[in-house]
Amino acid sequence: MRVKVKAAHGVIRIGLLCLVLFGALVYSFAAHSSTGPGTPKKALIVWGGWEGHEPKQCVDIFAPWLKEKGFEVEISSSLDSYLDLEKLKKLDVIIQVYTQGTITAEQERNLLEVVKGGVGLAGWHGGLADSFRSNTEYQFMVGGQWVAHPGGIIDYEVNIVPEKENDAIVRRLKNFKMHSEQYYMHVDPGVEVLATTTFSGQYAPWIKGVVMPVIWKKYYGQGRVFYCSLGHVAADFNVPEAREIVKRGILWAAHMIN
């Protein structure tokens, strides 16, 4: 009889343990997902900084498209949008279009925390990789930092990495031409590079033949981070491939495509 009672108690304990573990999994999923079935995805677009990159004009390209994709979109021209930590945690993706500038310790801390916790981050050109030049942890999150664009506005080619041609962000896209700034960057070797460009050496002979990442994706904690060095001004997105890559990158960061 005692054996049967002990066995029954053991089954109950195992059952309770399973319930606890299941509950923890459900809580974890809820904590890292701001939406349920049928609930719109939430996007925050933060723009500002140096106006030469036409941040508002670029936002006006992608914000209507995000709404068409079913996102609830909030557009902000202030980094104070990063101060409401609980609100940030409910987002699916943050799109930052903010060149140079400075970020306060609290703003940066909240941004880093929510991306590390699972909120996606996406951006292009200087709006993501030439922001907050003194903030190295921010740069660690992004995966790279702009340092030069030899020759200024020039003609160059963007090459899809052959081994990545089936990646959802670049699938069915071919190499394409750009007439814009060719970004030379300091890049984290841990990023997953999807497209590159090669420097001719015409404007800086010592970098002739250097192959530089243009498109990459990575993780920062649980958060997906997408970056594209194209997009110096809004007209760059008249190139269909450049516009399509950014769209797909945002969707990837928001966990809408894999």
Secondary structure, DSSP 8 states (H G I E B T S, - for coil): -HHHHHHHHHHHHHHHHHHHHHHHHHHHHHHH-S--TT---EEEEEEEE-GGG-HHHHHHHHHHHHHHTT-EEEEES-GGGGS-HHHHHT-SEEEEEEEB----HHHHHHHHHHHHHT-EEEEEHHHHHSB-TT-HHHHHHHTEEEEE-TTSEEEEEEEE-GGGTTSTTTTT---EEEEEE--EEEE-TTSEEEEEEE--SSS-GGGTT-EEEEEEEEEETTEEEEEES--SSGGGGGSHHHHHHHHHHHHHHTTS--
